[in-house]
């Protein structure tokens, strides 16, 4: 069986980027699948957990979010440390060799919305300020893992430099989870684009358990300090089971590509991040749930065969770098994850079914 899987992966890898049709196995609960593939070529692990300042990532490094400024690359990731998960920073000039700086946010005071975790920050510059939107929660699982638990909230900080220090702005929190909506348990930050005179944040939304539904939606603002307006419906149905967002615009074909991680489920009804998916559209406000493809999963990842976590993308010359996290091997654990790097050749093309 392993030999057959390997041969399939080799065949698919040979068509990387061509948008070949796949034959994905059905999920245990029948959730939607992506039948097309826009395969990235995996480079492997570029940042291992452990060894960060103050043991900040001793138990894991995940949720890699990368951006470039003045020739330097900034990687914010969730470091699982001795007291919980905090947003940590690493810097690089080649995307492969990283210097770990350590946590750039701290836990909030007891009773604050980020008292148990301050993580997963998305950063955008506007004028003289760098604006950070990060995930906060007052709830985590017991020690030693301290895995963030619902509600996942969007909080804000700002700085005059991409390196910090960061000043928290609790009063400028853009929106929060709302009972009875598609974002009743999760309203956590995502990629932000300035488009047609307003800022669009593609945030993660979910309902609470036991039957959790996950999707992406858009919040809009004229100013990054708010007010923000959350649209009435998500951009794709909650049955899609996707979370987190990273955007790339391909000018050659006038298409937006939205990268996200998919949540799969196995025969034991255990859910885990199983793939990076991509959706495409010419209009940031309108997305067709049928226009999607697999970018990275156990078939084309060189080191993690079941579990692939959140993507973020950054253009580097004639290629698009795709960062992700994974635990490696057959594991699906939230813990002991490392940061990997894969590549897509540019310009991107819309995947089509093989004839």
C-alpha positions in Angstrom: 0.0 0.0 0.0 2.8 2.5 0.9 4.4 1.8 -2.5 1.2 2.5 -4.3 0.8 5.8 -2.4 4.4 6.7 -3.2 3.9 6.0 -6.9 0.7 8.1 -7.0 2.6 11.0 -5.3 5.4 10.8 -7.9 2.9 10.9 -10.8 1.1 13.9 -9.3 4.4 15.6 -8.5 5.4 15.3 -12.1 2.3 17.4 -13.0 2.9 19.9 -10.2 1.2 23.2 -11.0 -0.7 21.8 -13.9 -4.0 21.5 -12.1 -4.5 17.8 -12.6 -7.6 16.1 -11.3 -7.2 14.0 -8.2 -9.2 11.1 -6.7 -9.4 12.1 -3.0 -10.7 9.7 -0.5 -14.1 10.6 1.0 -14.2 12.1 4.4 -16.0 10.2 7.2 -18.8 12.7 7.5 -19.1 13.5 3.8 -17.6 17.1 4.0 -16.7 18.6 0.6 -13.4 17.7 -1.1 -11.1 19.5 -3.5 -10.8 17.4 -6.7 -8.2 19.5 -8.4 -4.6 20.0 -7.5 -2.3 23.0 -7.9 0.7 21.3 -6.4 3.5 23.1 -4.6 7.0 21.5 -4.6 8.0 20.9 -1.0 11.4 22.0 0.3 10.9 20.6 3.8 11.5 22.0 7.3 13.1 25.4 7.6 12.4 26.3 11.2 12.4 23.6 13.9 10.7 24.0 17.2 12.9 24.3 20.3 15.9 26.4 21.2 14.0 29.8 21.1 14.8 32.5 23.7 13.3 31.6 27.1 12.2 28.2 25.7 9.5 30.1 23.9 8.9 27.3 21.3 10.0 24.2 23.3 6.7 22.4 22.6 6.0 23.5 19.1 6.2 26.2 16.3 3.2 26.7 14.2 0.9 29.2 12.4 3.7 30.6 10.3 2.9 34.1 8.9 5.6 35.7 6.7 6.0 39.1 5.2 8.9 41.1 3.6 10.1 44.6 4.4 13.2 46.3 3.0 14.8 43.0 2.0 14.2 41.3 5.3 11.7 38.5 6.0 9.7 38.5 9.2 8.2 35.2 10.4 5.7 35.4 13.2 4.8 32.0 14.5 3.0 30.5 17.6 5.7 29.4 20.0 4.4 26.8 22.5 6.3 27.7 25.6 6.3 26.8 29.3 3.3 29.0 30.1 1.4 28.8 26.9 1.3 29.9 23.3 2.6 33.4 22.3 3.4 35.1 19.0 7.1 34.8 18.4 9.4 36.4 15.8 12.2 35.0 13.6 14.0 37.0 10.9 15.8 35.9 7.7 17.3 37.2 4.4 16.9 33.9 2.5 13.8 32.2 4.0 15.8 29.2 5.0 18.2 30.4 7.8 16.2 32.1 10.6 17.3 34.0 13.7 14.8 33.5 16.5 14.1 36.7 18.3 11.5 35.4 20.8 8.0 36.4 21.9 6.7 39.8 20.7 3.5 39.7 22.7 2.8 38.7 26.3 -0.2 37.3 28.0 -2.8 39.8 29.1 -3.7 40.4 32.7 -6.3 38.0 34.3 -9.7 38.7 33.0 -8.5 40.1 29.7 -9.4 38.5 26.3 -5.8 37.4 25.7 -5.0 36.2 29.3 -4.2 32.6 28.1 -2.8 33.2 24.6 -1.7 36.0 22.3 -0.8 34.5 19.0 -1.3 34.2 15.2 -0.6 37.9 14.3 -1.3 39.4 10.9 0.6 42.6 10.2 -0.1 45.4 7.7 1.6 48.8 7.3 -0.5 52.0 6.9 1.3 55.3 7.0 3.7 55.6 9.9 2.2 52.7 11.8 2.4 48.9 11.6 -0.9 47.4 12.6 -1.1 43.9 14.1 -4.2 41.8 14.4 -3.7 38.8 16.6 -5.7 35.9 18.1 -6.5 36.2 21.8 -8.3 33.8 24.1 -8.8 33.4 27.9 -9.1 29.6 27.5 -6.6 26.9 27.0 -6.3 23.1 27.6 -4.4 22.0 30.8 -0.7 22.0 31.2 1.7 21.3 29.6 0.2 21.8 26.2 -1.9 24.9 26.8 -3.6 24.6 23.4 -5.8 27.7 22.8 -9.6 27.0 23.1 -12.7 28.8 22.1 -13.5 31.6 21.9 -10.9 32.7 19.3 -11.0 36.5 19.3 -9.3 39.2 17.1 -7.3 41.8 19.0 -5.1 44.7 17.9 -1.7 46.1 18.5 0.5 48.7 16.8 4.2 49.6 16.4 6.4 52.1 14.5 8.6 49.1 13.4 7.9 45.6 12.0 10.2 44.4 14.8 8.2 46.0 17.6 7.8 46.8 20.4 4.1 46.3 20.1 1.5 48.4 22.0 -1.7 46.5 22.6 -5.0 48.4 21.8 -7.8 46.6 23.5 -10.2 49.4 22.7 -9.5 48.9 19.0 -10.5 45.3 18.8 -12.3 45.1 15.4 -15.0 42.6 16.1 -15.8 39.6 18.3 -17.6 36.2 18.2 -21.4 36.6 18.2 -23.9 34.1 19.6 -26.2 32.5 17.0 -24.1 33.4 14.0 -21.6 31.5 11.8 -18.9 33.1 13.9 -20.2 32.2 17.3 -17.0 30.6 18.6 -14.3 31.9 16.3 -13.7 35.4 14.9 -9.9 35.3 14.5 -7.7 37.4 12.3 -6.6 36.8 8.8 -5.0 38.4 5.7 -5.8 42.0 5.1 -5.9 43.8 1.7 -6.6 47.4 0.9 -9.0 47.3 -2.1 -11.1 50.0 -3.7 -10.7 52.5 -0.8 -11.3 50.1 2.1 -9.5 47.4 4.1 -10.8 43.8 3.8 -9.9 41.3 6.4 -10.4 37.6 5.5 -11.0 36.3 9.0 -11.7 32.8 10.3 -15.2 32.0 11.6 -16.6 28.9 13.3 -19.5 27.7 15.4 -19.0 25.8 18.7 -19.0 22.0 19.1 -19.8 19.3 19.1 -20.4 19.7 15.3 -18.0 22.6 14.6 -18.4 24.3 11.2 -15.5 26.4 9.9 -15.3 29.0 7.1 -13.9 32.4 6.1 -15.6 35.7 5.9 -14.8 39.4 5.3 -14.8 42.3 7.7 -14.5 45.8 6.2 -13.2 49.1 7.5 -12.1 52.5 6.1 -9.5 52.8 8.9 -7.5 50.0 10.5 -8.5 51.3 13.9 -12.2 50.7 12.9 -15.0 50.6 12.9 -15.2 47.2 11.2 -18.3 45.7 9.6 -18.7 41.9 9.3 -20.7 40.8 6.3 -23.8 38.8 6.9 -22.7 35.6 5.2 -19.3 33.9 4.9 -17.5 33.9 1.5 -17.9 30.1 1.3 -20.3 27.8 3.1 -19.3 26.6 6.6 -19.4 23.1 5.3 -16.1 23.7 3.5 -14.3 23.4 6.9 -11.5 25.8 6.2 -9.7 28.3 8.4 -7.0 31.0 8.1 -6.2 32.9 5.0 -3.3 34.2 2.9 -3.8 36.1 -0.4 -1.8 36.5 -3.6 -2.9 38.4 -6.7 -1.7 37.1 -10.1 -1.6 40.1 -12.5 -1.0 38.0 -15.6 -4.5 36.5 -15.4 -6.2 39.1 -13.1 -7.0 36.5 -10.4 -6.9 36.4 -6.7 -5.7 33.2 -5.0 -6.8 32.6 -1.4 -4.7 30.0 0.5 -6.2 28.4 3.5 -5.9 25.2 5.6 -8.5 22.5 5.4 -9.8 20.6 8.4 -10.2 16.9 7.6 -11.8 14.1 9.6 -10.8 10.4 9.8 -12.9 7.3 10.4 -12.6 7.7 14.2 -14.2 11.2 13.8 -11.0 12.9 14.8 -10.5 16.3 13.1 -7.1 17.7 12.2 -5.5 20.1 9.6 -5.0 17.8 6.6 -4.1 20.1 3.7 -3.5 23.5 2.2 -6.2 24.5 -0.2 -6.5 27.4 -2.6 -9.6 29.2 -3.9 -9.5 31.7 -6.8 -11.6 34.6 -7.9 -11.4 37.8 -10.0 -13.4 39.6 -7.3 -12.3 39.7 -3.7 -15.9 40.0 -2.6 -17.2 36.9 -4.4 -15.9 33.4 -4.2 -17.2 30.1 -5.7 -16.7 27.1 -3.4 -16.3 24.9 -6.5 -13.2 26.9 -7.6 -10.6 25.3 -5.3 -7.7 22.9 -5.4 -5.2 21.1 -3.1 -1.8 22.8 -2.9 -0.1 20.6 -0.2 -1.1 17.5 1.6 0.4 14.1 2.6 0.8 13.3 -1.1 3.4 15.9 -1.9 4.7 17.0 1.5 8.1 15.3 1.9 8.1 14.9 5.7 4.5 15.1 7.1 2.2 12.4 5.7 -1.1 13.1 7.4 -1.2 16.6 8.8 -0.5 20.0 7.1 -1.3 23.2 8.9 -1.9 26.9 8.2 -0.4 28.5 5.1 1.0 31.9 4.4 2.5 33.0 1.0 5.0 35.6 -0.1 6.3 36.3 -3.6 10.0 35.7 -4.1 11.2 36.5 -7.6 9.5 34.2 -10.0 8.2 31.9 -7.3 5.6 32.0 -4.6 6.8 30.7 -1.2 4.2 28.7 0.8 4.9 28.4 4.5 3.1 25.9 6.6 3.4 23.9 9.9 3.2 20.2 10.5 4.1 17.6 13.1 5.8 15.2 10.7 5.5 11.5 10.0 2.1 10.1 10.6 1.3 12.4 13.5 -1.8 14.7 13.6 -0.8 16.3 16.9 -1.2 20.0 17.7 2.1 19.8 19.5 5.8 19.5 18.4 5.1 21.1 15.0 7.8 22.6 12.8 7.6 25.2 10.0 8.0 24.0 6.4 8.4 25.7 3.1 7.1 24.8 -0.3 7.1 26.6 -3.7 4.8 27.4 -6.6 6.1 28.6 -9.9 4.8 32.0 -11.1 2.7 33.1 -12.8 0.0 31.0 -11.2 -2.6 29.5 -13.5 -6.1 28.5 -12.6 -6.3 24.7 -12.2 -8.4 22.8 -14.7 -9.5 19.2 -14.8 -7.4 16.8 -16.9 -9.1 15.7 -20.1 
